[in-house]
Amino acid sequence: LTLPNVISLSRFALAAAFVAMPGTRARVTLIVVASLSDFLDGWLARRRGAASRWGALIDPVADRMFVFTAICVYLFEGLISTGQYFTF
């Protein structure tokens, strides 16, 4: 495991923390941290020449899992509705 891959995998832990956190401020902080980790893992992989097939697979899966978890939490808590999510 390279550092960029570990950073990508950390978004799974951030998704679990998103479920456990009760407050909006804490959840917004987790969204910001997840966004920064998404930027950082790609930047480090390119900068260090540590890009790999494994990392190319982990990164989008971790991104989607975090977003899916956040949307599910907000839907479950009634903070958004399916109509709000799918309206562009």
GUTILO-136474 format. One line per field, with one value per atom (N, C-alpha, C): residue number from 0; x negated, y, z; residue in one letter; chain. Coordinates in Angstrom, 3 decimals. Layout:
<sites>
marmar	c(NUM, ...)
xx	c(X, ...)
yy	c(Y, ...)
zz	c(Z, ...)
midren	c(A, ...)
fifi	c(A, ...)
</sites>
This chain:
<sites>
marmar	c(0, 0, 0, 1, 1, 1, 2, 2, 2, 3, 3, 3, 4, 4, 4, 5, 5, 5, 6, 6, 6, 7, 7, 7, 8, 8, 8, 9, 9, 9, 10, 10, 10, 11, 11, 11, 12, 12, 12, 13, 13, 13, 14, 14, 14, 15, 15, 15, 16, 16, 16, 17, 17, 17, 18, 18, 18, 19, 19, 19, 20, 20, 20, 21, 21, 21, 22, 22, 22, 23, 23, 23, 24, 24, 24, 25, 25, 25, 26, 26, 26, 27, 27, 27, 28, 28, 28, 29, 29, 29, 30, 30, 30, 31, 31, 31, 32, 32, 32, 33, 33, 33, 34, 34, 34, 35, 35, 35, 36, 36, 36, 37, 37, 37, 38, 38, 38, 39, 39, 39, 40, 40, 40, 41, 41, 41, 42, 42, 42, 43, 43, 43, 44, 44, 44, 45, 45, 45, 46, 46, 46, 47, 47, 47, 48, 48, 48, 49, 49, 49, 50, 50, 50, 51, 51, 51, 52, 52, 52, 53, 53, 53, 54, 54, 54, 55, 55, 55, 56, 56, 56, 57, 57, 57, 58, 58, 58, 59, 59, 59, 60, 60, 60, 61, 61, 61, 62, 62, 62, 63, 63, 63, 64, 64, 64, 65, 65, 65, 66, 66, 66, 67, 67, 67, 68, 68, 68, 69, 69, 69, 70, 70, 70, 71, 71, 71, 72, 72, 72, 73, 73, 73, 74, 74, 74, 75, 75, 75, 76, 76, 76, 77, 77, 77, 78, 78, 78, 79, 79, 79, 80, 80, 80, 81, 81, 81, 82, 82, 82, 83, 83, 83, 84, 84, 84, 85, 85, 85, 86, 86, 86, 87, 87, 87)
xx	c(-0.832, 0.000, -0.875, -0.579, -1.293, -0.505, -1.143, -0.487, 0.767, 0.732, 1.959, 3.104, 2.788, 3.827, 4.400, 3.559, 4.024, 4.935, 4.570, 5.413, 6.761, 6.749, 8.013, 8.861, 8.236, 8.966, 9.525, 8.910, 9.396, 10.810, 11.222, 12.585, 13.637, 13.291, 14.236, 14.451, 13.373, 13.494, 14.242, 14.003, 14.724, 16.220, 16.565, 17.983, 18.622, 17.905, 18.424, 18.567, 17.613, 17.689, 18.858, 19.153, 20.275, 21.586, 21.723, 22.930, 22.989, 21.857, 21.814, 21.939, 21.568, 21.586, 23.006, 23.422, 24.793, 24.985, 23.964, 24.150, 23.807, 24.443, 24.197, 22.767, 22.277, 20.920, 19.879, 20.049, 19.118, 19.188, 20.389, 20.541, 19.965, 20.140, 19.543, 18.025, 17.501, 16.059, 15.594, 16.355, 15.991, 16.047, 17.008, 17.091, 15.864, 15.445, 14.255, 13.013, 12.892, 11.728, 11.719, 12.878, 12.945, 12.560, 12.991, 12.630, 11.130, 10.566, 9.119, 8.343, 8.842, 8.149, 8.225, 9.327, 9.454, 8.433, 8.260, 7.256, 5.848, 5.600, 4.261, 3.782, 4.650, 4.193, 3.775, 4.533, 4.166, 2.897, 2.793, 1.611, 0.359, 0.442, -0.712, -1.076, -0.075, -0.352, -1.093, -0.666, -1.343, -2.715, -2.795, -4.042, -5.137, -4.759, -5.727, -5.888, -5.101, -5.139, -4.613, -3.659, -3.140, -1.768, -1.411, -0.129, -0.149, 0.978, 1.058, 2.460, 2.601, 3.935, 4.824, 4.240, 4.974, 5.514, 4.683, 5.102, 6.157, 6.018, 7.009, 8.360, 8.371, 9.622, 10.178, 9.313, 9.747, 10.340, 9.695, 10.086, 11.542, 12.000, 13.404, 14.398, 14.017, 14.912, 15.064, 13.972, 14.020, 14.814, 14.636, 15.398, 16.889, 17.269, 18.694, 19.290, 18.516, 19.009, 19.254, 18.358, 18.551, 19.791, 19.933, 21.089, 22.383, 22.380, 23.564, 23.966, 22.987, 23.254, 23.848, 23.266, 23.762, 25.199, 25.493, 26.851, 27.828, 27.428, 28.307, 28.594, 27.587, 27.784, 28.772, 28.592, 29.500, 30.910, 31.026, 32.354, 33.014, 32.269, 32.793, 33.256, 32.510, 32.859, 33.925, 34.338, 35.377, 34.905, 33.602, 33.063, 33.138, 33.191, 33.461, 34.468, 35.132, 36.044, 35.498, 36.050, 35.572, 35.823, 36.874, 37.148, 36.091, 35.598, 34.552, 33.256, 32.956, 31.692, 31.668, 32.772, 32.768, 33.217, 33.504, 33.858, 32.594, 32.411, 31.204, 31.540)
yy	c(-1.188, 0.000, 1.249, 2.118, 3.391, 4.444, 5.547, 6.623, 7.129, 7.358, 7.788, 6.772, 5.490, 4.466, 4.482, 4.685, 4.758, 5.969, 7.081, 8.277, 8.009, 7.340, 6.985, 6.084, 5.096, 4.176, 4.877, 5.977, 6.703, 7.236, 7.414, 7.897, 6.884, 5.610, 4.620, 4.884, 5.190, 5.515, 6.836, 7.783, 9.057, 8.849, 7.926, 7.621, 7.025, 6.142, 5.568, 6.647, 7.549, 8.646, 9.569, 9.736, 10.584, 10.045, 8.731, 8.106, 8.341, 8.278, 8.375, 9.807, 10.794, 12.187, 12.742, 13.354, 13.857, 15.279, 16.096, 17.514, 17.888, 18.945, 19.439, 19.932, 20.658, 21.196, 20.068, 19.010, 17.878, 17.213, 17.087, 16.449, 17.307, 18.606, 19.494, 19.394, 19.308, 19.129, 17.834, 16.757, 15.483, 15.583, 16.314, 16.503, 17.255, 18.282, 19.044, 18.161, 17.387, 16.487, 15.451, 14.893, 13.915, 14.559, 15.788, 16.500, 16.746, 17.177, 17.403, 16.106, 15.014, 13.733, 13.268, 13.581, 13.218, 13.978, 15.253, 16.042, 15.546, 15.336, 14.992, 13.649, 12.643, 11.331, 11.368, 12.070, 12.182, 12.989, 14.078, 14.926, 14.166, 13.455, 12.679, 11.555, 10.892, 9.797, 10.314, 11.457, 12.016, 12.569, 13.261, 13.906, 12.892, 11.804, 10.781, 9.679, 9.725, 8.651, 7.348, 7.460, 6.282, 5.863, 6.335, 5.937, 4.437, 3.792, 2.349, 1.970, 0.785, 0.299, 0.178, -0.301, -0.454, 0.908, 1.921, 3.265, 3.820, 3.532, 3.990, 3.335, 2.171, 1.491, 1.984, 2.116, 2.511, 3.915, 4.855, 6.260, 6.513, 6.116, 6.403, 5.606, 4.408, 3.610, 4.305, 4.775, 5.473, 6.774, 7.502, 8.732, 8.447, 7.477, 7.154, 6.612, 5.841, 5.311, 6.442, 7.402, 8.518, 9.321, 9.657, 10.438, 9.655, 8.366, 7.528, 7.492, 7.341, 7.306, 8.630, 9.738, 11.051, 11.259, 10.917, 11.084, 10.185, 8.946, 8.025, 8.529, 9.069, 9.593, 10.749, 11.672, 12.814, 12.394, 11.406, 10.890, 10.208, 9.383, 8.647, 9.595, 10.668, 11.623, 12.624, 12.555, 13.444, 14.862, 15.059, 16.387, 16.751, 15.753, 15.956, 14.893, 15.140, 14.140, 13.667, 12.600, 12.094, 13.107, 13.880, 14.923, 16.009, 16.370, 17.377, 16.868, 15.615, 15.072, 14.980, 14.558, 14.324, 15.527, 16.650, 17.856, 18.629, 18.970, 19.688, 21.125)
zz	c(0.000, 0.000, 0.000, -0.919, -0.981, -0.211, 0.082, 0.820, 0.094, -1.222, -1.895, -1.745, -1.774, -1.604, -0.190, 0.788, 2.175, 2.351, 1.742, 1.817, 1.148, 0.007, -0.663, 0.231, 0.834, 1.709, 2.952, 3.339, 4.521, 4.301, 3.056, 2.803, 3.224, 3.299, 3.835, 5.331, 6.045, 7.465, 7.650, 6.770, 6.840, 6.598, 5.709, 5.467, 6.720, 7.397, 8.639, 9.707, 9.777, 10.740, 10.411, 9.136, 8.715, 9.285, 9.291, 9.845, 11.355, 12.021, 13.483, 13.999, 13.208, 13.655, 13.642, 14.746, 14.815, 14.295, 14.287, 13.982, 12.558, 12.097, 10.751, 10.602, 11.598, 11.519, 11.390, 12.160, 12.099, 10.730, 10.200, 8.886, 7.770, 7.854, 6.852, 6.918, 8.128, 8.294, 7.641, 7.810, 7.173, 5.653, 5.133, 3.674, 3.174, 3.904, 3.518, 3.591, 4.655, 4.800, 3.670, 3.341, 2.249, 0.919, 0.703, -0.528, -0.596, 0.513, 0.547, 0.348, 0.917, 0.745, -0.705, -1.369, -2.780, -3.626, -3.333, -4.042, -3.716, -2.422, -1.963, -2.491, -2.517, -2.987, -4.455, -5.276, -6.689, -6.885, -6.143, -6.252, -5.836, -4.714, -4.249, -5.223, -5.772, -6.706, -7.938, -8.451, -9.627, -9.252, -8.149, -7.725, -7.401, -6.738, -6.344, -7.376, -8.428, -9.417, -8.845, -7.917, -7.227, -7.753, -8.937, -9.517, -9.800, -9.526, -9.746, -10.196, -10.715, -11.092, -9.863, -8.773, -7.525, -7.068, -7.125, -6.743, -7.680, -8.968, -9.945, -9.703, -9.093, -8.757, -7.417, -6.419, -5.081, -5.061, -5.737, -5.639, -6.025, -7.206, -7.532, -6.693, -6.277, -5.423, -4.067, -3.505, -2.216, -2.333, -3.429, -3.649, -3.677, -4.458, -4.600, -3.306, -2.574, -1.312, -0.316, -0.253, 0.665, 0.281, -0.988, -1.441, -1.225, -1.558, -1.369, 0.108, 0.981, 2.414, 2.892, 2.461, 2.875, 2.403, 1.180, 0.659, 1.407, 1.657, 2.402, 3.805, 4.487, 5.834, 5.796, 4.869, 4.791, 4.384, 3.509, 3.149, 4.343, 5.044, 6.189, 7.298, 7.512, 8.558, 8.115, 6.854, 6.357, 6.075, 6.008, 5.737, 4.262, 3.409, 1.988, 1.572, 0.463, -0.080, -1.423, -1.936, -3.219, -4.316, -4.212, -5.197, -5.188, -4.012, -3.919, -4.502, -4.279, -4.753, -6.270, -6.871, -8.309, -9.130, -8.501, -9.218, -9.508, -10.770, -11.153, -11.441)
midren	c(L, L, L, T, T, T, L, L, L, P, P, P, N, N, N, V, V, V, I, I, I, S, S, S, L, L, L, S, S, S, R, R, R, F, F, F, A, A, A, L, L, L, A, A, A, A, A, A, A, A, A, F, F, F, V, V, V, A, A, A, M, M, M, P, P, P, G, G, G, T, T, T, R, R, R, A, A, A, R, R, R, V, V, V, T, T, T, L, L, L, I, I, I, V, V, V, V, V, V, A, A, A, S, S, S, L, L, L, S, S, S, D, D, D, F, F, F, L, L, L, D, D, D, G, G, G, W, W, W, L, L, L, A, A, A, R, R, R, R, R, R, R, R, R, G, G, G, A, A, A, A, A, A, S, S, S, R, R, R, W, W, W, G, G, G, A, A, A, L, L, L, I, I, I, D, D, D, P, P, P, V, V, V, A, A, A, D, D, D, R, R, R, M, M, M, F, F, F, V, V, V, F, F, F, T, T, T, A, A, A, I, I, I, C, C, C, V, V, V, Y, Y, Y, L, L, L, F, F, F, E, E, E, G, G, G, L, L, L, I, I, I, S, S, S, T, T, T, G, G, G, Q, Q, Q, Y, Y, Y, F, F, F, T, T, T, F, F, F)
fifi	c(A, A, A, A, A, A, A, A, A, A, A, A, A, A, A, A, A, A, A, A, A, A, A, A, A, A, A, A, A, A, A, A, A, A, A, A, A, A, A, A, A, A, A, A, A, A, A, A, A, A, A, A, A, A, A, A, A, A, A, A, A, A, A, A, A, A, A, A, A, A, A, A, A, A, A, A, A, A, A, A, A, A, A, A, A, A, A, A, A, A, A, A, A, A, A, A, A, A, A, A, A, A, A, A, A, A, A, A, A, A, A, A, A, A, A, A, A, A, A, A, A, A, A, A, A, A, A, A, A, A, A, A, A, A, A, A, A, A, A, A, A, A, A, A, A, A, A, A, A, A, A, A, A, A, A, A, A, A, A, A, A, A, A, A, A, A, A, A, A, A, A, A, A, A, A, A, A, A, A, A, A, A, A, A, A, A, A, A, A, A, A, A, A, A, A, A, A, A, A, A, A, A, A, A, A, A, A, A, A, A, A, A, A, A, A, A, A, A, A, A, A, A, A, A, A, A, A, A, A, A, A, A, A, A, A, A, A, A, A, A, A, A, A, A, A, A, A, A, A, A, A, A, A, A, A, A, A, A, A, A, A, A, A, A)
</sites>
